[in-house]
Amino acid sequence: MKISSVNEYGEVILEEVYNPIILRTKEGVEYTICMRDYGLEIHESSVGVISLQPNELPQLLMVNKLNKDE
């Protein structure tokens, strides 16, 4: 993993993150994020693993928006 920088907005920029990063809430919920050769994996225990290929996130967000509007 390579920490490139922290930009002017305080965002940490990471590159080549092939080992999982765990984000843990104060309630103990863990979200795991990991880069793969083919895209990105996000894991949360109640949902399972979600694999995203490049350009899939906009499509996923649109489906969620359409389902919410129904």
Backbone as XML, in Angstrom:
<?xml version="1.0"?>
<chain id="A" units="angstrom">
  <residue number="1" name="MET">
    <atom name="N" x="0.854" y="-1.164" z="0.000"/>
    <atom name="CA" x="0.000" y="0.000" z="0.000"/>
    <atom name="C" x="0.898" y="1.224" z="0.000"/>
  </residue>
  <residue number="2" name="LYS">
    <atom name="N" x="0.465" y="2.221" z="-0.733"/>
    <atom name="CA" x="1.240" y="3.439" z="-0.862"/>
    <atom name="C" x="0.363" y="4.624" z="-0.498"/>
  </residue>
  <residue number="3" name="ILE">
    <atom name="N" x="0.760" y="5.398" z="0.521"/>
    <atom name="CA" x="0.031" y="6.605" z="0.883"/>
    <atom name="C" x="0.595" y="7.737" z="0.038"/>
  </residue>
  <residue number="4" name="SER">
    <atom name="N" x="-0.212" y="8.202" z="-0.899"/>
    <atom name="CA" x="0.262" y="9.229" z="-1.826"/>
    <atom name="C" x="0.298" y="10.595" z="-1.170"/>
  </residue>
  <residue number="5" name="SER">
    <atom name="N" x="-0.818" y="10.983" z="-0.550"/>
    <atom name="CA" x="-0.868" y="12.317" z="0.033"/>
    <atom name="C" x="-2.172" y="12.516" z="0.789"/>
  </residue>
  <residue number="6" name="VAL">
    <atom name="N" x="-2.219" y="13.616" z="1.474"/>
    <atom name="CA" x="-3.468" y="14.119" z="2.046"/>
    <atom name="C" x="-3.706" y="15.439" z="1.337"/>
  </residue>
  <residue number="7" name="ASN">
    <atom name="N" x="-4.859" y="15.559" z="0.658"/>
    <atom name="CA" x="-5.094" y="16.767" z="-0.119"/>
    <atom name="C" x="-5.630" y="17.907" z="0.738"/>
  </residue>
  <residue number="8" name="GLU">
    <atom name="N" x="-5.942" y="19.011" z="0.097"/>
    <atom name="CA" x="-6.381" y="20.209" z="0.819"/>
    <atom name="C" x="-7.722" y="20.036" z="1.520"/>
  </residue>
  <residue number="9" name="TYR">
    <atom name="N" x="-8.476" y="18.987" z="1.175"/>
    <atom name="CA" x="-9.762" y="18.705" z="1.821"/>
    <atom name="C" x="-9.621" y="17.717" z="2.977"/>
  </residue>
  <residue number="10" name="GLY">
    <atom name="N" x="-8.395" y="17.292" z="3.259"/>
    <atom name="CA" x="-8.155" y="16.339" z="4.335"/>
    <atom name="C" x="-8.399" y="14.897" z="3.926"/>
  </residue>
  <residue number="11" name="GLU">
    <atom name="N" x="-8.557" y="14.646" z="2.642"/>
    <atom name="CA" x="-8.780" y="13.289" z="2.146"/>
    <atom name="C" x="-7.440" y="12.569" z="2.005"/>
  </residue>
  <residue number="12" name="VAL">
    <atom name="N" x="-7.375" y="11.346" z="2.520"/>
    <atom name="CA" x="-6.164" y="10.534" z="2.403"/>
    <atom name="C" x="-6.234" y="9.789" z="1.078"/>
  </residue>
  <residue number="13" name="ILE">
    <atom name="N" x="-5.195" y="9.892" z="0.288"/>
    <atom name="CA" x="-5.155" y="9.231" z="-1.014"/>
    <atom name="C" x="-4.234" y="8.026" z="-0.912"/>
  </residue>
  <residue number="14" name="LEU">
    <atom name="N" x="-4.799" y="6.838" z="-1.167"/>
    <atom name="CA" x="-4.042" y="5.588" z="-1.120"/>
    <atom name="C" x="-4.002" y="4.983" z="-2.510"/>
  </residue>
  <residue number="15" name="GLU">
    <atom name="N" x="-2.904" y="4.366" z="-2.837"/>
    <atom name="CA" x="-2.763" y="3.671" z="-4.116"/>
    <atom name="C" x="-2.307" y="2.246" z="-3.848"/>
  </residue>
  <residue number="16" name="GLU">
    <atom name="N" x="-2.646" y="1.357" z="-4.767"/>
    <atom name="CA" x="-2.202" y="-0.039" z="-4.701"/>
    <atom name="C" x="-2.587" y="-0.684" z="-3.373"/>
  </residue>
  <residue number="17" name="VAL">
    <atom name="N" x="-3.844" y="-0.575" z="-2.994"/>
    <atom name="CA" x="-4.338" y="-1.101" z="-1.715"/>
    <atom name="C" x="-4.865" y="-2.518" z="-1.945"/>
  </residue>
  <residue number="18" name="TYR">
    <atom name="N" x="-3.957" y="-3.495" z="-1.982"/>
    <atom name="CA" x="-4.348" y="-4.877" z="-2.222"/>
    <atom name="C" x="-4.521" y="-5.659" z="-0.925"/>
  </residue>
  <residue number="19" name="ASN">
    <atom name="N" x="-4.184" y="-5.060" z="0.211"/>
    <atom name="CA" x="-4.494" y="-5.630" z="1.514"/>
    <atom name="C" x="-5.712" y="-4.890" z="2.052"/>
  </residue>
  <residue number="20" name="PRO">
    <atom name="N" x="-6.606" y="-5.582" z="2.728"/>
    <atom name="CA" x="-7.850" y="-4.941" z="3.172"/>
    <atom name="C" x="-7.632" y="-3.782" z="4.147"/>
  </residue>
  <residue number="21" name="ILE">
    <atom name="N" x="-8.479" y="-2.776" z="4.005"/>
    <atom name="CA" x="-8.575" y="-1.677" z="4.962"/>
    <atom name="C" x="-9.915" y="-1.865" z="5.664"/>
  </residue>
  <residue number="22" name="ILE">
    <atom name="N" x="-9.903" y="-1.829" z="6.987"/>
    <atom name="CA" x="-11.141" y="-2.004" z="7.757"/>
    <atom name="C" x="-11.535" y="-0.669" z="8.359"/>
  </residue>
  <residue number="23" name="LEU">
    <atom name="N" x="-12.770" y="-0.252" z="8.075"/>
    <atom name="CA" x="-13.355" y="0.932" z="8.692"/>
    <atom name="C" x="-14.346" y="0.435" z="9.735"/>
  </residue>
  <residue number="24" name="ARG">
    <atom name="N" x="-14.172" y="0.832" z="10.991"/>
    <atom name="CA" x="-15.010" y="0.342" z="12.079"/>
    <atom name="C" x="-15.770" y="1.508" z="12.697"/>
  </residue>
  <residue number="25" name="THR">
    <atom name="N" x="-17.108" y="1.370" z="12.797"/>
    <atom name="CA" x="-17.926" y="2.409" z="13.413"/>
    <atom name="C" x="-17.870" y="2.268" z="14.925"/>
  </residue>
  <residue number="26" name="LYS">
    <atom name="N" x="-18.348" y="3.277" z="15.635"/>
    <atom name="CA" x="-18.350" y="3.201" z="17.101"/>
    <atom name="C" x="-19.292" y="2.113" z="17.594"/>
  </residue>
  <residue number="27" name="GLU">
    <atom name="N" x="-20.250" y="1.693" z="16.746"/>
    <atom name="CA" x="-21.154" y="0.595" z="17.098"/>
    <atom name="C" x="-20.535" y="-0.774" z="16.841"/>
  </residue>
  <residue number="28" name="GLY">
    <atom name="N" x="-19.350" y="-0.796" z="16.247"/>
    <atom name="CA" x="-18.662" y="-2.055" z="16.002"/>
    <atom name="C" x="-18.901" y="-2.658" z="14.632"/>
  </residue>
  <residue number="29" name="VAL">
    <atom name="N" x="-19.636" y="-1.963" z="13.758"/>
    <atom name="CA" x="-19.852" y="-2.449" z="12.386"/>
    <atom name="C" x="-18.559" y="-2.231" z="11.608"/>
  </residue>
  <residue number="30" name="GLU">
    <atom name="N" x="-18.147" y="-3.255" z="10.878"/>
    <atom name="CA" x="-16.909" y="-3.169" z="10.101"/>
    <atom name="C" x="-17.191" y="-3.221" z="8.609"/>
  </residue>
  <residue number="31" name="TYR">
    <atom name="N" x="-16.577" y="-2.310" z="7.886"/>
    <atom name="CA" x="-16.611" y="-2.282" z="6.427"/>
    <atom name="C" x="-15.188" y="-2.520" z="5.951"/>
  </residue>
  <residue number="32" name="THR">
    <atom name="N" x="-15.002" y="-3.502" z="5.094"/>
    <atom name="CA" x="-13.689" y="-3.822" z="4.563"/>
    <atom name="C" x="-13.644" y="-3.403" z="3.103"/>
  </residue>
  <residue number="33" name="ILE">
    <atom name="N" x="-12.596" y="-2.695" z="2.731"/>
    <atom name="CA" x="-12.411" y="-2.229" z="1.354"/>
    <atom name="C" x="-11.073" y="-2.760" z="0.869"/>
  </residue>
  <residue number="34" name="CYS">
    <atom name="N" x="-11.063" y="-3.293" z="-0.353"/>
    <atom name="CA" x="-9.830" y="-3.848" z="-0.895"/>
    <atom name="C" x="-9.837" y="-3.732" z="-2.414"/>
  </residue>
  <residue number="35" name="MET">
    <atom name="N" x="-8.715" y="-3.319" z="-2.986"/>
    <atom name="CA" x="-8.588" y="-3.274" z="-4.443"/>
    <atom name="C" x="-8.257" y="-4.675" z="-4.945"/>
  </residue>
  <residue number="36" name="ARG">
    <atom name="N" x="-8.776" y="-5.006" z="-6.096"/>
    <atom name="CA" x="-8.443" y="-6.251" z="-6.793"/>
    <atom name="C" x="-7.981" y="-5.884" z="-8.193"/>
  </residue>
  <residue number="37" name="ASP">
    <atom name="N" x="-7.398" y="-6.833" z="-8.895"/>
    <atom name="CA" x="-6.945" y="-6.569" z="-10.266"/>
    <atom name="C" x="-8.092" y="-6.118" z="-11.152"/>
  </residue>
  <residue number="38" name="TYR">
    <atom name="N" x="-9.296" y="-6.581" z="-10.862"/>
    <atom name="CA" x="-10.447" y="-6.316" z="-11.720"/>
    <atom name="C" x="-11.364" y="-5.226" z="-11.185"/>
  </residue>
  <residue number="39" name="GLY">
    <atom name="N" x="-11.068" y="-4.652" z="-10.053"/>
    <atom name="CA" x="-11.939" y="-3.617" z="-9.515"/>
    <atom name="C" x="-11.779" y="-3.465" z="-8.021"/>
  </residue>
  <residue number="40" name="LEU">
    <atom name="N" x="-12.897" y="-3.390" z="-7.311"/>
    <atom name="CA" x="-12.907" y="-3.095" z="-5.889"/>
    <atom name="C" x="-13.847" y="-4.053" z="-5.178"/>
  </residue>
  <residue number="41" name="GLU">
    <atom name="N" x="-13.464" y="-4.499" z="-3.988"/>
    <atom name="CA" x="-14.342" y="-5.319" z="-3.154"/>
    <atom name="C" x="-14.678" y="-4.550" z="-1.894"/>
  </residue>
  <residue number="42" name="ILE">
    <atom name="N" x="-15.953" y="-4.569" z="-1.534"/>
    <atom name="CA" x="-16.420" y="-3.976" z="-0.287"/>
    <atom name="C" x="-17.157" y="-5.070" z="0.465"/>
  </residue>
  <residue number="43" name="HIS">
    <atom name="N" x="-16.859" y="-5.231" z="1.747"/>
    <atom name="CA" x="-17.490" y="-6.275" z="2.546"/>
    <atom name="C" x="-18.086" y="-5.680" z="3.810"/>
  </residue>
  <residue number="44" name="GLU">
    <atom name="N" x="-19.304" y="-6.090" z="4.113"/>
    <atom name="CA" x="-19.968" y="-5.778" z="5.382"/>
    <atom name="C" x="-20.712" y="-7.038" z="5.762"/>
  </residue>
  <residue number="45" name="SER">
    <atom name="N" x="-20.612" y="-7.470" z="7.009"/>
    <atom name="CA" x="-21.078" y="-8.802" z="7.395"/>
    <atom name="C" x="-22.556" y="-9.049" z="7.102"/>
  </residue>
  <residue number="46" name="SER">
    <atom name="N" x="-23.431" y="-8.067" z="7.241"/>
    <atom name="CA" x="-24.856" y="-8.308" z="6.992"/>
    <atom name="C" x="-25.188" y="-8.361" z="5.502"/>
  </residue>
  <residue number="47" name="VAL">
    <atom name="N" x="-24.313" y="-7.803" z="4.672"/>
    <atom name="CA" x="-24.556" y="-7.763" z="3.227"/>
    <atom name="C" x="-23.719" y="-8.789" z="2.492"/>
  </residue>
  <residue number="48" name="GLY">
    <atom name="N" x="-22.501" y="-9.002" z="2.951"/>
    <atom name="CA" x="-21.566" y="-9.888" z="2.273"/>
    <atom name="C" x="-20.602" y="-9.078" z="1.436"/>
  </residue>
  <residue number="49" name="VAL">
    <atom name="N" x="-20.045" y="-9.702" z="0.421"/>
    <atom name="CA" x="-19.047" y="-9.058" z="-0.436"/>
    <atom name="C" x="-19.730" y="-8.482" z="-1.666"/>
  </residue>
  <residue number="50" name="ILE">
    <atom name="N" x="-19.404" y="-7.247" z="-1.967"/>
    <atom name="CA" x="-19.856" y="-6.600" z="-3.195"/>
    <atom name="C" x="-18.611" y="-6.323" z="-4.016"/>
  </residue>
  <residue number="51" name="SER">
    <atom name="N" x="-18.574" y="-6.833" z="-5.232"/>
    <atom name="CA" x="-17.449" y="-6.585" z="-6.128"/>
    <atom name="C" x="-17.873" y="-5.563" z="-7.167"/>
  </residue>
  <residue number="52" name="LEU">
    <atom name="N" x="-17.078" y="-4.538" z="-7.338"/>
    <atom name="CA" x="-17.380" y="-3.498" z="-8.313"/>
    <atom name="C" x="-16.314" y="-3.475" z="-9.391"/>
  </residue>
  <residue number="53" name="GLN">
    <atom name="N" x="-16.743" y="-3.556" z="-10.616"/>
    <atom name="CA" x="-15.866" y="-3.418" z="-11.764"/>
    <atom name="C" x="-15.788" y="-1.933" z="-12.107"/>
  </residue>
  <residue number="54" name="PRO">
    <atom name="N" x="-14.765" y="-1.513" z="-12.840"/>
    <atom name="CA" x="-14.719" y="-0.113" z="-13.256"/>
    <atom name="C" x="-16.019" y="0.295" z="-13.953"/>
  </residue>
  <residue number="55" name="ASN">
    <atom name="N" x="-16.521" y="1.454" z="-13.643"/>
    <atom name="CA" x="-17.735" y="2.055" z="-14.216"/>
    <atom name="C" x="-19.034" y="1.407" z="-13.750"/>
  </residue>
  <residue number="56" name="GLU">
    <atom name="N" x="-19.003" y="0.469" z="-12.798"/>
    <atom name="CA" x="-20.236" y="-0.139" z="-12.294"/>
    <atom name="C" x="-20.915" y="0.699" z="-11.219"/>
  </residue>
  <residue number="57" name="LEU">
    <atom name="N" x="-20.163" y="1.490" z="-10.471"/>
    <atom name="CA" x="-20.746" y="2.244" z="-9.370"/>
    <atom name="C" x="-21.841" y="3.199" z="-9.838"/>
  </residue>
  <residue number="58" name="PRO">
    <atom name="N" x="-21.655" y="3.979" z="-10.912"/>
    <atom name="CA" x="-22.756" y="4.840" z="-11.348"/>
    <atom name="C" x="-24.029" y="4.050" z="-11.671"/>
  </residue>
  <residue number="59" name="GLN">
    <atom name="N" x="-23.898" y="2.873" z="-12.276"/>
    <atom name="CA" x="-25.060" y="2.040" z="-12.588"/>
    <atom name="C" x="-25.725" y="1.543" z="-11.306"/>
  </residue>
  <residue number="60" name="LEU">
    <atom name="N" x="-24.931" y="1.119" z="-10.326"/>
    <atom name="CA" x="-25.454" y="0.634" z="-9.057"/>
    <atom name="C" x="-26.198" y="1.749" z="-8.330"/>
  </residue>
  <residue number="61" name="LEU">
    <atom name="N" x="-25.635" y="2.944" z="-8.329"/>
    <atom name="CA" x="-26.287" y="4.077" z="-7.669"/>
    <atom name="C" x="-27.603" y="4.421" z="-8.355"/>
  </residue>
  <residue number="62" name="MET">
    <atom name="N" x="-27.665" y="4.326" z="-9.676"/>
    <atom name="CA" x="-28.893" y="4.624" z="-10.408"/>
    <atom name="C" x="-29.974" y="3.599" z="-10.072"/>
  </residue>
  <residue number="63" name="VAL">
    <atom name="N" x="-29.625" y="2.320" z="-9.980"/>
    <atom name="CA" x="-30.589" y="1.278" z="-9.616"/>
    <atom name="C" x="-31.125" y="1.540" z="-8.219"/>
  </residue>
  <residue number="64" name="ASN">
    <atom name="N" x="-30.244" y="1.885" z="-7.281"/>
    <atom name="CA" x="-30.686" y="2.191" z="-5.923"/>
    <atom name="C" x="-31.622" y="3.385" z="-5.898"/>
  </residue>
  <residue number="65" name="LYS">
    <atom name="N" x="-31.339" y="4.408" z="-6.700"/>
    <atom name="CA" x="-32.186" y="5.596" z="-6.746"/>
    <atom name="C" x="-33.551" y="5.239" z="-7.307"/>
  </residue>
  <residue number="66" name="LEU">
    <atom name="N" x="-33.586" y="4.439" z="-8.371"/>
    <atom name="CA" x="-34.862" y="4.037" z="-8.970"/>
    <atom name="C" x="-35.694" y="3.214" z="-8.000"/>
  </residue>
  <residue number="67" name="ASN">
    <atom name="N" x="-35.054" y="2.302" z="-7.264"/>
    <atom name="CA" x="-35.769" y="1.475" z="-6.291"/>
    <atom name="C" x="-36.304" y="2.322" z="-5.152"/>
  </residue>
  <residue number="68" name="LYS">
    <atom name="N" x="-35.576" y="3.342" z="-4.753"/>
    <atom name="CA" x="-36.002" y="4.217" z="-3.667"/>
    <atom name="C" x="-37.214" y="5.060" z="-4.062"/>
  </residue>
  <residue number="69" name="ASP">
    <atom name="N" x="-37.254" y="5.476" z="-5.338"/>
    <atom name="CA" x="-38.336" y="6.329" z="-5.831"/>
    <atom name="C" x="-39.643" y="5.574" z="-6.017"/>
  </residue>
  <residue number="70" name="GLU">
    <atom name="N" x="-39.602" y="4.256" z="-6.039"/>
    <atom name="CA" x="-40.825" y="3.462" z="-6.272"/>
    <atom name="C" x="-41.734" y="3.436" z="-5.068"/>
  </residue>
</chain>
